[in-house]
Amino acid sequence: MPRPEELQVRAGEAALAGTLLLPDEPPPADRRGRYPNVLLLPSWLPRDRDGAFDRGRHPGWFADGPMGAPGLLARLADALAAHGVASLRCDPRGSGASDGAWETTPLFTRIDDARDMLAAMRSNGTLDLRRTGIVGHGEGATLALSVAIGDPAVGALTLIGAAARSQRDVLRRGVAERARTGVDRQHPIVAALDRWSEDLVERAERREPSVRIRVGADERLELGLAGLEQAIHTPNLALVTMLHRSVTLVHGELDAWADADESEMLLLALREVGNDPMRRVIPGAGHDLAEVDDAAIAELAGDLAGRLEPRELPPVLVAIEEMGDRVQ
């Protein structure tokens, strides 16, 4: 069985609660006692570290779901451990056991939080700084790209349900698809955001600080708009032009949040700047890949594990690595 370690990551003024999952088997001798490692970043809306909707902290926002159903990131963490890869996943701000308020956390703060999570991993002497990857799901793909662009030690990414275009366009298209199919409309927070979507976009583009929306029958939510405004002006299609790494794009065919053709656009953009990305569209699957069996999740984990090739480290990370070797 994998070995979970509960920890807290200091992210600015906030403490983020997380789980470092280590494989049960020791790393091979050529790894100097260190595991390849992956940071797991969840999609939009309040989600816990496992990638599931945070019904615990926000019970009135989400309809009841299947009891005991693991989130996508928890499933990937277990599958990565089976391939000898450690992983870290954290409750985002305002979710689970982490500090903060989800509704007022800007996108750029979430990017900084992801960097702090990666720094926390690098302070752990059991992890191989030369073999690091990131999984980004939905909005987590934007976080993953933003971190990897400026971090030469991140060698491989898996982007699941990633959008390509501006959040303005992706949101509008998603609202139309959810109205057509009813996907996720049972959740009061999703119904409220979809109902207010045009107003949210217009106010965000005017750089208004917040808007009050009604969630369900009687709750009023003061939603900060900085994150939406930043997402509108930070499309993944622009970010991938600055990336030169190993990338696999995964998309559920029935994704009602970011259409599968978004990852096709990312594929072409990555190729144009000299990358050799892979793309996989999974028939019958939605945004969270809940319909995908464990064998397919294991394949995704195996693909990423196989791409965690050692990379040259910048001097500061070499120093951190050497300190860890002396401690061991």
N, C-alpha and C positions, 0 to 999 in steps of 0.2 A: 504494500500500500504506500502511496506517496506520503511524505511527511509535511504537514502544514505547520507553519510558524506564524502566529499572529503578531503584527507589529504596527507601529504608528510612524507615518511619514510626516515630517515637518515641512509644510508648504506655506511659506510666508507666515502669516499670523494664524494659520489654520493647522490642525492636526488631522491627517487622513488615516483612517483605519484600513488596514489591508491584510492580505494573506500571501505569504511567500510559500509556494508549494515546491518542495524538493523531491526529486526522484528517490525511490527506496534504494535502488542500486547505487553503489559508489561510481564516480566518473571513471572513464578509462585512464590508464596510467599516463598516457600522453597528454592528459589535460591538467596535470599537476594538482590533482585533487579538486578541480573546479568544474562546475556544471555550465554548459551553454545556457543562456537565459533569455526570457521573453517578457516584455511588458505588455499587459493586456488592457486595452482602453475601450470603455463601453460607448454605446450609441447615445443619442439625445433622449431627453426627458429624464426624470429622476430614476436612476437605476442603481442597484446595489453592486457590490464588487463582482458578483457572479454574472452580471449583465442582465438580470431580470428586473422588471418594474419594481420599484421600491414601495410595495404595499405596506410594509411595516411602519415606515416613517410618514407615509402619505396615504393612509388607508382610504380617504375619501376621494382620492384622485383616480384610483384604478379599480376596475371591477375585479371580483374574485377570479383567480385563475386556478389551474390544476395544482393540487397540493403536492409538494415535494418535487415539482418539475424543475430540474436544474437549468440555470441560465446558460447562454451560449459560452460565456467566458469560463464558467466553472467546468463545462464539458471540455473545452479546449485545454484548460489547465491540466486536467486529469490525463487527457490524451498526450499532451506534451511530456508529462512526467513519465508516461509509458515509453517514450522515445528518449529518455535520459535528459530531458530539458527542464530546468527550473523555470518558474514564472511568478510574477508579482501582479496582483490585481487589488485595487483599492476602491472603497466606497467614494464616489465623487463628493464634492462639497454639497452639504444639504441632504445627503442620502446616507442610509445605513447608520453607522456609528461615527461618521466624519463630522467635523465642524462645518459651519457656514449655512448658507441658504441657496438652494439650487436656483431659485427664480431670479436671483440678483447677481449671479456669478457670470462675468463676461467670458467670451470665448478665449480671449488672450490670457485671462487668469487660468483657465483650464489647461491651456498650453504650458504655462509656467508650472502648474501642478504636475503635469506629465514629466517635465524636466526634473522636478524634485523627486519624483518616484524613481526615475532612472538613476539619479544621484544616490538615492538610498540603496539601490541594488548594487551600485559600485562600491559602496562601503562594506559590503558583505563579502568576507573572504572566501566563501564557498562558491562564488560565481566567477565565471571566466569573462573578464572584461573584453576579450578579443572576439567573443562569439555572442553577440547581442542582437536580438530582433524585437520587433514591435508588431502586435496585432491591433488594428484599429477597426472598430465596428461602427458603421454609420458616421456620426459626428467624430467618433474616435479616429477615423481615418484622417480627418483634418489635423487632429492633434498629432497623430503619428507622423504625417508628412512634415508638419512644422518643426517637430523635434529632430527628425532624421536629417533634414536639409542642413542643419547647422552642427550635426554631431557625426564626425567621421567614423566613430566606433560602432555605430548602428549599421549592421551589414545587410539585414533582410527585413522586408515588410510583407505582411499579409493584410490586405484591405478588404473588408467584408461589407457589402452594401454601401459602397462609397459613392457619393455624388460627385459630379464633375463640374457642373455649372454653379452660378451664383445661388445662394440660398433663397433668394427671391423667386427664381424660376423653379427650383426644386420644391419649395414649399407649395407654390401654386399648383404644380403638377400633382404633388402628393395629395393635396386637398381634393382635387378632382377625382383622383383614383379611389381615395377612401370613401368619397361620396357615392361613387359608382358601386363599390364592392362592399362597403360597410366594415372593412377591415379596421380593427382597433377603435371603432367609433363607440364601442360599449364602455370605454374608459372616459369618465367625465373630463379629465384634463385634455385628452385628445379632441373630444367633441368641442370643447371650449376654444382651444387653439385654432382648430379648423374654422369655427364660426367667426372668429376674430381675425383670421389670417390677413385679409387685405388691409384692415386697419393697422395691424401690427407692422406690416411691411411699410406702409405709408408713414407711420409715426417714427419707425426706426430710421428711414431714409431722411426724415427731418431732424434726426438726432434728438428726439425727445427722450428724456431719461427713463420713463416708465409709463405703463398704462395699467389701469385696473380692469380686470375681466372677471366674469362670473363663472365659477366652476361648479357644476351641478346645480342644485336648487337654491342653496343659500350661502355658499362660500364665495368671498371676494378675494382675488389674488392680485397683489401688486407685482406685476411682471416687469423686471428690468429689460430695457431694449438694447443695451450696449452689445450684448452677445449676438443678437440678431443683426444689428448694424455691422458688426465686425465680420460675421459670417457672409453677409451679402457682398462685402468687398474683399473676401478672402476665398475665392473659389479654388477648389482642388485642381481644376484644370490649369491654373496659373502655377500652383505649388509644384506640380509634377515636372514642370519644365526646368526646375532647379534641382531635381533629384537624379542621382546616378547610383542606383542600388538594385539589388535583386528584389523584384516585386511580383507577388501573385495577387490577382484580383478575383474575388469570389462574390457571386451575386445570386440571390434567390430569384428565380424566374418571375415570381409573383410579388416581388417587393413593392409594397404600397407606400413606401417613404422615399425611395430613390429608384427610379425605373432602371431595369437591367441595362438599358442602352447607355446609361451614365458611365458604367465601367468600360464599355466599348470605346467611348470618347477618351477615357483615361488611358486605355491601352494604346490607342493611336498616338496620343500626346507623349507618352513615355517612349514609344519607339522613335518618334521624331527627334528626341534628344539623345539617342544612342543606347537606351536601355533595351533589355530583352525580356519584357514582362510575360507572364502567363495569365490566362483568364479562364475562369470556370463558371458557367451558369448552371445552377442546380434546378432541374425541373421540379415544379410543384412546391418549391420552398418560398417562404416569405422573408421579411427583413431579418428576423431573428434565427432563421434556419431551424426553427423548432420541429419542422417536419423531417429533418435529416436524421438518419440513423447513426448509431455510434461508429459504424464502420467508415462512413463518409467523414465524420469528424476526425477519426483517426488518420484518414488520408490527408486531410488538411494539415493536421499537426505534423505528420511525417514529411510532408512537402516542406514546411517551414524548418523543421529540424535539419533536413538535408541541405538547406541553404545557409545554415549558420557557419559559414566558413570563417577562419581566423582573419582578422584585419589588423593592419598596422595601427598602433595607438598613438595619439598625440602625447607629447612629453608629460603633461600633467597626469594623464591616465596611466602612463608607464610608472610614474612615481607612486601612484595609488596602488597599482598592482604589486610593485616591489615591497611596499609597506605590508600588504596583505601576506606576501610570501614570508616575510620575516616574522610576522605574528604567528603564522602557522608553524 
